[in-house]
Amino acid sequence: MSNFKETVLEIDLSALAHNYRYLTAKTNTATKILAVVKAFGYGSESVAVAKELETLGVDYFAVAYVAEGVALRDAGIRTPILVLHPQPINFETLIDRCLEPSIYSMRILNEFVAVAEAKKQQDYPVHIKFNTGLNRLGFREEAVSHILSALRKTDAIKTRSLFSHLVASEDLSEKEFTLGQIESFNNIATAMEEGLGYKPFLHQSNTSGILNYPQAHFDMVRTGIGLYGFGNSKAENEQLKPVATLKSVISQIHTIQPGESVGYNRAYKATGEEKTATIPIGHADGISRAFGKGVGWVTIAGKKAPIVGNVCMDMLMVNVTDIACEEGDEVIIFGENPSAEALATAIGSIPYELLTAVSQRVKRVVCRN
Ligand SMILES: *Cc1c(COP(=O)(O)O)cnc(C)c1O
């Protein structure tokens, strides 16, 4: 592995391709694959990731907001892009850039129809989102007749797909609830298809839904975290490969005497003669202060070096007393070891949060390992 001599987030497109193939092999060949590339591709590099996935034959992309879709279009991405959480203020841009909105409420439906009509659209593709238990975004089943009558009044939009989102697809102790969500989505789909007179395509599963609920694959699955290397279980994590490796370098090594302290507020005090290494990455780069005081660690020369004291804005210090290392040596913050999952778990978080927290200040380096 190369050593960049500064903090970088390495994005391994070979790992991405491996994960894509692993996840698609879990679905029927007819099932479409939507890749979720919101939040800069889960903190990685959305353009490089989207281009690679386009090459691999992905059917759809999803982002959360319109600006994220615009960035992909600016980079030349041609694949359809579903915008999961658009705001009316961006509807004109959304149409101008051929992005496809999630329509999640009557207010959003009416506002989108008004903009689509003003822009003289016909059959503009939209995706209708149903709330089957998450209570976050989406229409309830009872809204079906209202939606249908609103849709009948315009030819500016056309329903391309119907979708919903699972609440706890990774948690098999909530299996009964999940099966209820799947049943409810099936009922909604039947009622909508009858009213529309045609079948929009259906999708409900995120990564864990792909892995745990084949009956919820429908016509398309939406995978995010799995593409980036995490499957929400130990067994699946072993099959997937982490796409992102956060690396840094030792800036300085200090030898400190018993009683000397390290960092702000003297949060760490040496008990014997100890060696610490200062690393150029801090909470402004996405390594939360919660990792301070020994909660988090990094890997240096294959060994675990615990964080000492408080994490600073631009750097952190680790204990390297028992590690043979020098200034300029490589430091792994997360990647293979520790995994983003192990590190996130140490602060009661999840890889989703740790990956997306890596700030835009950290240079992204795309590679194929
Ligand atoms: C983020 C998101 C996904 C992706 O979920 P993963 O667990 O990362 O696979 C799928 N669908 C919706 C609606 C989302 O917001």
The ligand as a Gaussian input file, in Angstrom:
#p B3LYP/6-31G(d) Opt

LIG

0 1
 C      -30.164000       5.985000       2.437000
 C      -31.303000       5.218000       1.896000
 C      -31.137000       3.916000       1.374000
 C      -29.845000       3.141000       1.489000
 O      -29.828000       2.402000       2.686000
 P      -28.607000       1.430000       3.059000
 O      -28.980000       0.891000       4.394000
 O      -27.404000       2.312000       3.117000
 O      -28.505000       0.420000       1.997000
 C      -32.211000       3.320000       0.756000
 N      -33.416000       3.938000       0.673000
 C      -33.630000       5.156000       1.220000
 C      -34.988000       5.767000       1.138000
 C      -32.591000       5.840000       1.859000
 O      -32.810000       7.042000       2.406000

